[in-house]
Amino acid sequence: MTRPTEKEILAVASAAGVPVDKEVATRIANSIGPAFEGFAAIAGTLPFDLEPSTFVVVQTEKAAR
Amino acid sequence: MSTEPALMSLTAVASAIADRRISSREVTQSCLDRIAKWQPHLNAFMVLEADEALKAADAADAALAKGGRRGPLHGVPLAHKDMYYEEGRVVTCGSRIRRDFVATSTSTALQRLKDAGTIRLGSLQMAEFAYGPTGHNAHFGPVHNPFALAHVTGGSSSGSGSAVAARLTFAALGSDTGGSIRMPAHFCGVTGLKTTVGRVSRAGAMPLSQSLDTVGPLARTAEDCAVLLGLMAGADPADPTAIAGAVPDYAAATAQSMKGLTIGVPSAFYVDDLDPEVASVLDATIAVFKREGANVIQVDLPDQRQLAGASQLVLAVEAAAFHKRWLIERPQDYGPQVLMRLQNGLAISGVTYLEALRWRGPALAAHVAATANVDAVIAPVSPIPAPTIAESDVGNAPNAEAVIQRLTRFTRPINYLGLPSLSIPSGFTKGGLPIGLQLVGRSFDEATILRIGAAFQRATDFHEKVPQLP
């Protein structure tokens, strides 16, 4: 996963119901890009059966040993 | 007893009031005297309610005289970050948008402290909607660091850090979603506790990110934080995410030494690219831990950059979702930096957001495995001491997010994992700026990090340094 392009941001923001102009989209791309890059190694690799609630399971059963 | 009651710790002043060695009025007046002196320099208070506070103090004294002690903090004056709802009062959340918002209910955390007998001094400044790590606020002006007025306090609990450091309040509630308690604790030389996600009810606390938000105290000592946590923690019907079960005796934990505990020092990331004075304080702190009987070992943590990235993706989307209505209707009423950061969330698809949430369990499991042999991990809160207000006033400049990310690079991964973390005053730069380090514990094991923090504070005096006006 790479940082979103200006074009992709324009589309996603519009779909979210808060359209932004091209200048803002360019700024967002630079601003949020590093977060996408940090998460790139994980994105698209998670197993099928993994639910977000797994966090609570780990938190309460494993982490608080 | 100090000649100036406001200089006492929370636990000491509560005990002195309970024993009637000092009255709540004397204590409250002492705080008000200091506020009158410091507020023009700090801008720490959003609203000061001096007359009401004195009336409440008199009522507390009268009740105590009749044997009516309300709770363990009877008659202790406090002020909190202006994002905790209190029925009938304006709660600005540091914003123009909520400048006139009157809460219709009282937050659970605040109510529990009120039930313990505390009285209200007023409310404290904060970053707009708790979305900024420096202490700047486009609407209400920056809050100043009591140890160096030209420097930032850190945020978003900027007023809390500043007011506790200057001894204007004995403690203050903050909130921590990406570092907002630990940053001001580090920059202002106070003790700050980020609690485990789920430890303290968030009902009636302004939301920023439902997955990452935590409620916690800033105070002068780990013991004070322990007392406050003990009062606030526990199940709450108004917030199903607050876990049930018995609340540990945190205050009792702080009486123990750190002998026999094992503290981990990360082998990478948290020790990379540190300001030399921060690195020196980390080394000195490790030496204290060893001297106090702790076993200190190196730990190899999973890739923290991945955690920071996931944390930012989750926060950005959830914050944008909370603010969507105002982003549509009132974008002009946000400060430029907060608007910019909220807009970041618009760039992230639903699939990416959910991937970042789904990874949280495996990421925590990997952390648990990596830290299986330690009771806590010690790390800097930030790579640098407090920058100046001028140099960190980046607004919505193209490099603003990069500056923010550098400041918070050591706090965000901990928020993603939902772990508790205690920031403790650990030293000062040659120029007199405080440096704090964070003790990161296991989920729901605040007791151990409070124990280590308290033992460290018995062996050092960094937390006792009182700032002086120039």
Interface residues (C-beta under 8 A of the other chain):
Chain A: M1 P4 E8 I9 V12 A13 A16 G17 V18 V20 V24 A25 R27 I28 A29 N30 S31 I32 P34 A35 F36 E37 G38 F39 A40 A41 I42 A43 G44 L46 L50 E51 P52 S53 T54 F55 V56 V57 V58 Q59 T60 K62 A63 A64 R65
Chain B: T196 V197 G198 I243 D303 R305 Q306 A308 G309 A310 Q312 L313 A316 A320 K324 L327 I328 M340 R341 Q343 N344 L346 A347 I348 S349 T352 L354 E355 A356 L357 R358 W359 R360 G361 P362 L364 A365 H367 V368 N396 P398 A400 E401 A402 Q405 G418 L419 R442 S443 F444 D445
